[in-house]
Amino acid sequence: MNKVAVFSSKRYDRKIADEHIQSSQIEFTFFESALSEETVHLAEGYDAICIFVNDEANESVLATLHSFGISIIALRCAGYNNVDIKIAEKLGFTICRVPEYSPEAVAEHTVGLMLTLSRKFHKAYNRVREGNFALDGLMGFNLYQKTVGIIGTGNIGIATLKIMNGFGCRILCSDPVQNPEAIKLGATYVNLDTLFKEADIISLHCPLLPQTQHIIDKDAISKMKKGVMIINTSRGGLIDTKAVTKGLKKGQIGYLGLDVYELESGLFFEDLSEEIIQDDIFQRLTAFSNVMVTGHQGFFTVEALNTIASTTLNNLNALLNNEPLNPEFLIGGQ
């Protein structure tokens, strides 16, 4: 029986996984620890590893895994910016992922952040619990007829576009590869500068790549409308957090909704309620009343978790049994 070490596993991961692995010929061991240079030794004796968004598969970790005879890495997510792909290919790793689990889950969370910020639901909720029913300070704005800029028109971008169409928004898109479905839905593709200049709301749905690192930086923010709303449910590194913080202080950014954070590893997915968070930038960011942060939960629905579990299991079964796997589930030139 093949053995797989699962890193960064939580109680809900194990609960969903148990429903899918009962008839599997794979033996899974679940570790709560994230994969890192300090924890990679836990993988010794296994045939493959399964990792998540904040697990670290850098050159050192990959070299250690290779020395253990491990050649298969299963990502239970779509993004793979946490894996050194060049080194992985050099060492002969086969890496699979879950390219799509529930675009609608992330899109709905994206719009939830927009509505929370635009109508100040979070403030109203706390006020009513304290018996305060005054409306002062709760003035919002309509999404209807606003211009929404969507950066990245893959499955999640398209799902978000469809929802915003329902609100009666004008949609601008930016992506190196134009998606015919976006055009069919009435969206207009423009360059980034035009999107920054015209959008009332900017929503990020692109992968984190060298060319998209800090796509929202000081220069980009300076081109935006004063009071713009920025939403990021993709990857934290798309935003230069220091630049965004300055933009909030100056009022150039009117609203910020984040489900991801540039330095979220070590913070997100953990209960730190009894500790003092040492990240001063994050602490400053969450002090703004016009900022809404959720802990990377955009994917967190029953439907999405079931898809992640079943796809990951199918990927591992195929690779461990030397069976062909659809290229869309593989990363790199495999």
C-alpha positions as a printed NumPy array, in Angstrom:
array([[  0.   ,   0.   ,   0.   ],
       [  1.333,   3.438,  -0.966],
       [  1.807,   5.972,   1.808],
       [  1.086,   9.694,   1.492],
       [  1.999,  12.413,   3.992],
       [ -0.565,  15.218,   4.095],
       [  0.756,  18.533,   5.42 ],
       [ -1.176,  21.541,   6.786],
       [ -4.186,  19.336,   7.499],
       [ -7.015,  20.597,   9.673],
       [ -9.904,  18.794,  11.316],
       [-12.233,  19.72 ,   8.454],
       [ -9.725,  18.383,   5.904],
       [ -9.627,  15.024,   7.645],
       [-13.411,  14.89 ,   7.989],
       [-13.961,  15.48 ,   4.259],
       [-11.043,  13.215,   3.289],
       [-12.402,  10.318,   5.352],
       [-15.51 ,  10.307,   3.16 ],
       [-13.378,   9.786,   0.045],
       [-10.488,   7.515,   1.082],
       [-12.337,   4.613,   2.688],
       [-12.004,   2.419,  -0.403],
       [ -8.623,   3.787,  -1.465],
       [ -5.477,   1.683,  -1.587],
       [ -3.498,   4.642,  -0.257],
       [ -2.568,   5.04 ,   3.393],
       [ -2.761,   8.711,   4.44 ],
       [ -1.031,  10.285,   7.421],
       [ -2.263,  13.763,   8.342],
       [  0.156,  16.288,   9.803],
       [ -1.087,  19.624,  11.155],
       [  2.357,  21.111,  10.557],
       [  3.013,  23.038,   7.379],
       [  5.73 ,  21.699,   5.112],
       [  8.971,  23.62 ,   5.617],
       [ 12.686,  23.072,   6.047],
       [ 11.989,  22.361,   9.726],
       [  9.217,  19.798,   9.141],
       [ 10.235,  18.082,   5.887],
       [ 11.786,  15.22 ,   7.903],
       [  8.218,  14.068,   8.64 ],
       [  7.931,  12.961,   4.999],
       [ 10.65 ,  10.313,   5.281],
       [  9.318,   6.855,   4.506],
       [  6.408,   8.066,   2.382],
       [  5.808,   7.603,  -1.336],
       [  4.274,  11.016,  -1.96 ],
       [  3.27 ,  14.197,  -0.174],
       [  0.123,  16.314,  -0.342],
       [  0.426,  20.042,   0.361],
       [ -1.654,  23.237,   0.486],
       [ -1.241,  26.941,  -0.31 ],
       [  1.128,  27.941,   2.499],
       [  3.326,  24.85 ,   2.509],
       [  6.862,  25.635,   1.415],
       [  8.464,  23.553,  -1.311],
       [ 11.653,  25.508,  -1.94 ],
       [ 14.965,  24.159,  -3.236],
       [ 16.1  ,  22.889,   0.165],
       [ 12.794,  21.138,   0.906],
       [ 12.668,  19.579,  -2.551],
       [ 16.236,  18.324,  -2.246],
       [ 15.389,  16.644,   1.058],
       [ 12.233,  15.076,  -0.366],
       [ 14.264,  13.812,  -3.324],
       [ 16.776,  12.227,  -0.937],
       [ 13.856,  10.368,   0.678],
       [ 12.953,   8.887,  -2.701],
       [  9.781,  10.951,  -3.024],
       [  8.965,  12.051,  -6.568],
       [  5.247,  12.932,  -6.395],
       [  3.775,  16.118,  -4.938],
       [  0.   ,  16.548,  -4.907],
       [ -1.25 ,  20.094,  -4.429],
       [ -4.79 ,  20.275,  -3.123],
       [ -5.231,  23.749,  -4.595],
       [ -4.968,  25.49 ,  -7.959],
       [ -2.019,  27.818,  -7.358],
       [  1.553,  26.593,  -7.138],
       [  3.615,  29.713,  -6.431],
       [  4.848,  28.036,  -3.218],
       [  6.715,  25.38 ,  -5.234],
       [ 10.066,  25.992,  -6.931],
       [  8.974,  24.511, -10.25 ],
       [ 12.37 ,  24.753, -11.97 ],
       [ 14.113,  22.825,  -9.198],
       [ 11.238,  20.342,  -9.027],
       [ 11.535,  19.595, -12.741],
       [ 15.316,  19.31 , -12.458],
       [ 14.956,  16.754,  -9.661],
       [ 12.332,  14.785, -11.57 ],
       [  9.26 ,  15.507,  -9.463],
       [  5.784,  14.981, -10.862],
       [  3.428,  17.637,  -9.505],
       [ -0.342,  17.571,  -9.748],
       [ -2.952,  20.058,  -8.604],
       [ -6.675,  20.812,  -8.483],
       [ -7.092,  23.354, -11.291],
       [-10.748,  23.975, -10.507],
       [-12.739,  23.123,  -7.39 ],
       [-15.526,  25.694,  -7.2  ],
       [-15.077,  28.977,  -9.067],
       [-18.465,  30.026,  -7.723],
       [-17.309,  29.624,  -4.105],
       [-14.502,  32.159,  -4.534],
       [-16.613,  34.437,  -6.738],
       [-19.436,  34.529,  -4.188],
       [-16.953,  35.31 ,  -1.409],
       [-15.512,  38.092,  -3.572],
       [-18.92 ,  39.699,  -3.977],
       [-19.601,  39.176,  -0.277],
       [-16.563,  41.323,   0.507],
       [-17.772,  43.969,  -1.951],
       [-21.213,  44.13 ,  -0.346],
       [-19.852,  44.095,   3.201],
       [-17.624,  47.067,   2.433],
       [-20.098,  48.987,   0.287],
       [-22.993,  48.63 ,   2.769],
       [-20.918,  48.35 ,   5.965],
       [-22.558,  45.126,   7.128],
       [-19.759,  44.45 ,   9.608],
       [-20.302,  47.778,  11.363],
       [-24.095,  47.439,  11.365],
       [-23.882,  43.934,  12.848],
       [-21.763,  45.096,  15.781],
       [-23.93 ,  48.167,  16.393],
       [-27.2  ,  46.26 ,  16.548],
       [-25.713,  43.742,  18.988],
       [-24.954,  46.709,  21.257],
       [-28.461,  48.144,  20.877],
       [-27.307,  50.96 ,  18.611],
       [-29.691,  51.414,  15.678],
       [-28.395,  54.797,  14.502],
       [-27.567,  55.015,  10.79 ],
       [-24.881,  57.694,  11.065],
       [-21.665,  56.44 ,   9.467],
       [-23.383,  53.58 ,   7.624],
       [-24.025,  55.362,   4.323],
       [-23.201,  53.003,   1.464],
       [-23.345,  53.043,  -2.311],
       [-25.07 ,  51.075,  -5.053],
       [-23.183,  48.508,  -7.071],
       [-25.661,  49.164,  -9.883],
       [-24.007,  50.937, -12.837],
       [-20.583,  50.956, -11.195],
       [-17.569,  50.044, -13.338],
       [-15.949,  46.829, -12.146],
       [-12.438,  45.941, -13.308],
       [-11.648,  42.228, -13.289],
       [ -7.973,  41.314, -13.594],
       [ -7.75 ,  37.702, -14.704],
       [-10.597,  36.068, -16.608],
       [-10.152,  32.396, -15.861],
       [-12.93 ,  30.364, -14.271],
       [-13.139,  32.443, -11.073],
       [-12.93 ,  35.736, -12.942],
       [-15.752,  34.657, -15.243],
       [-17.885,  33.475, -12.302],
       [-17.384,  36.881, -10.643],
       [-18.169,  38.651, -13.912],
       [-21.493,  36.825, -14.186],
       [-22.532,  37.905, -10.682],
       [-21.558,  41.53 , -11.28 ],
       [-23.512,  41.484, -14.528],
       [-26.527,  40.648, -12.397],
       [-25.961,  43.814, -10.394],
       [-26.051,  45.849, -13.605],
       [-22.372,  46.782, -13.555],
       [-20.178,  47.827, -16.462],
       [-17.384,  45.256, -16.706],
       [-13.809,  45.896, -17.812],
       [-11.353,  43.016, -18.037],
       [ -7.59 ,  42.68 , -18.304],
       [ -5.855,  39.414, -19.164],
       [ -3.036,  38.497, -21.584],
       [ -5.405,  35.905, -23.034],
       [ -8.918,  37.136, -23.792],
       [-11.686,  34.761, -22.804],
       [-14.447,  34.63 , -25.464],
       [-16.997,  33.984, -22.715],
       [-16.189,  37.33 , -21.089],
       [-16.795,  39.124, -24.387],
       [-20.013,  37.163, -24.918],
       [-21.167,  38.333, -21.488],
       [-20.672,  41.944, -22.537],
       [-17.339,  42.713, -20.889],
       [-14.714,  44.883, -22.57 ],
       [-11.017,  44.032, -22.552],
       [ -8.724,  46.992, -21.879],
       [ -5.116,  47.474, -20.846],
       [ -4.286,  47.722, -17.159],
       [ -3.806,  51.488, -17.187],
       [ -7.298,  52.003, -18.59 ],
       [ -8.783,  49.574, -16.073],
       [ -7.029,  51.35 , -13.199],
       [ -8.249,  54.725, -14.436],
       [-11.907,  53.827, -15.027],
       [-12.841,  51.149, -12.472],
       [-14.772,  51.965,  -9.31 ],
       [-14.09 ,  48.441,  -8.046],
       [-11.048,  46.315,  -8.921],
       [-11.131,  42.565,  -8.295],
       [ -8.047,  40.365,  -8.641],
       [ -8.385,  36.855, -10.089],
       [ -5.001,  36.191, -11.679],
       [ -2.294,  33.737, -10.584],
       [  0.806,  34.891,  -8.727],
       [  3.636,  34.877, -11.27 ],
       [  6.806,  36.983, -11.577],
       [  4.951,  39.301, -13.957],
       [  1.964,  39.697, -11.61 ],
       [  3.918,  40.104,  -8.362],
       [  2.76 ,  43.438,  -6.875],
       [  0.513,  44.176,  -9.839],
       [ -1.131,  46.573,  -7.393],
       [  1.745,  48.836,  -6.354],
       [  2.333,  52.539,  -5.723],
       [  2.312,  53.385,  -9.425],
       [ -0.881,  51.432, -10.092],
       [ -2.668,  53.   ,  -7.124],
       [ -1.761,  56.498,  -8.323],
       [ -3.658,  55.829, -11.572],
       [ -6.861,  54.735,  -9.832],
       [ -9.973,  56.727,  -9.023],
       [ -9.894,  58.35 ,  -5.612],
       [-11.884,  56.153,  -3.256],
       [-11.508,  53.004,  -5.365],
       [-12.454,  49.621,  -3.898],
       [ -9.857,  46.841,  -4.259],
       [-10.729,  43.178,  -3.653],
       [ -8.182,  40.351,  -3.614],
       [ -9.315,  36.743,  -3.264],
       [ -6.486,  35.304,  -5.385],
       [ -2.946,  35.483,  -3.953],
       [ -1.526,  37.903,  -1.412],
       [  1.601,  38.698,  -3.415],
       [ -0.46 ,  40.441,  -6.09 ],
       [ -0.657,  43.434,  -3.758],
       [  2.182,  45.531,  -2.358],
       [  0.806,  45.78 ,   1.173],
       [  2.924,  48.779,   2.163],
       [  1.793,  50.711,  -0.91 ],
       [ -1.844,  49.837,  -0.24 ],
       [ -1.531,  50.937,   3.386],
       [ -0.24 ,  54.321,   2.235],
       [ -3.074,  54.512,  -0.289],
       [ -5.596,  53.913,   2.491],
       [ -4.038,  56.587,   4.706],
       [ -4.227,  59.149,   1.897],
       [ -7.799,  58.225,   1.   ],
       [ -6.816,  57.196,  -2.526],
       [ -8.125,  53.707,  -1.689],
       [-11.592,  53.955,  -0.196],
       [-12.215,  50.268,   0.503],
       [-10.047,  47.17 ,   0.698],
       [-11.269,  43.589,   0.904],
       [ -8.709,  40.804,   1.353],
       [ -9.093,  37.064,   1.652],
       [ -5.356,  36.634,   1.106],
       [ -2.338,  38.452,   2.467],
       [  1.202,  38.826,   1.203],
       [  2.743,  37.367,   4.384],
       [ -0.137,  35.119,   5.436],
       [  1.994,  32.021,   6.04 ],
       [  2.127,  31.488,   9.787],
       [ -1.005,  33.594,  10.3  ],
       [ -3.869,  32.257,   8.221],
       [ -5.463,  28.897,   9.059],
       [ -4.199,  29.209,  12.651],
       [ -5.925,  30.259,  15.896],
       [ -3.802,  33.115,  17.223],
       [ -6.525,  34.65 ,  19.394],
       [ -4.477,  34.158,  22.55 ],
       [ -1.27 ,  35.554,  21.058],
       [  0.077,  38.949,  20.084],
       [  0.472,  39.032,  16.33 ],
       [  3.976,  40.22 ,  15.542],
       [  3.283,  41.364,  11.973],
       [  3.091,  45.163,  12.339],
       [  2.048,  45.689,   8.713],
       [ -0.899,  43.322,   9.079],
       [ -1.892,  44.907,  12.389],
       [ -1.829,  48.369,  10.82 ],
       [ -3.881,  47.156,   7.891],
       [ -6.638,  45.677,  10.043],
       [ -6.872,  48.899,  12.062],
       [ -8.573,  50.685,   9.152],
       [-12.368,  50.754,   9.427],
       [-12.693,  50.515,   5.635],
       [-10.679,  47.284,   5.412],
       [-12.236,  43.819,   5.566],
       [ -9.929,  40.808,   5.968],
       [-10.968,  37.164,   5.958],
       [ -8.533,  34.306,   6.537],
       [ -8.279,  32.703,   3.085],
       [-11.747,  31.193,   3.264],
       [-12.967,  31.994,  -0.244],
       [-12.646,  28.322,  -1.219],
       [-14.182,  27.077,   2.027],
       [-17.49 ,  25.506,   1.05 ],
       [-18.692,  21.917,   1.321],
       [-18.862,  21.675,  -2.449],
       [-15.33 ,  22.953,  -2.976],
       [-13.76 ,  20.764,  -0.28 ],
       [-15.408,  17.656,  -1.687],
       [-14.109,  18.467,  -5.163],
       [-10.612,  19.102,  -3.799],
       [-10.619,  15.783,  -1.924],
       [-11.921,  13.691,  -4.822],
       [ -9.648,  15.302,  -7.42 ],
       [ -6.56 ,  15.021,  -5.224],
       [ -7.305,  11.36 ,  -4.498],
       [ -7.828,  10.608,  -8.197],
       [ -4.569,  12.375,  -9.053],
       [ -2.611,  10.408,  -6.466],
       [ -4.166,   7.086,  -7.457],
       [ -3.192,   7.667, -11.079],
       [  0.372,   8.805, -10.418],
       [  1.159,   6.192,  -7.784],
       [ -0.084,   3.473, -10.136],
       [  1.803,   4.883, -13.138],
       [ -1.445,   5.611, -14.943],
       [ -1.896,   8.537, -17.365],
       [ -3.261,  11.777, -15.959],
       [ -4.997,  14.552, -17.859],
       [ -2.41 ,  17.326, -18.535],
       [ -4.684,  19.945, -16.958],
       [ -3.972,  18.348, -13.58 ],
       [ -0.182,  18.428, -14.059],
       [  2.262,  21.289, -13.559],
       [  5.274,  21.961, -15.745],
       [  6.447,  20.095, -18.801],
       [  5.254,  16.669, -17.598]])
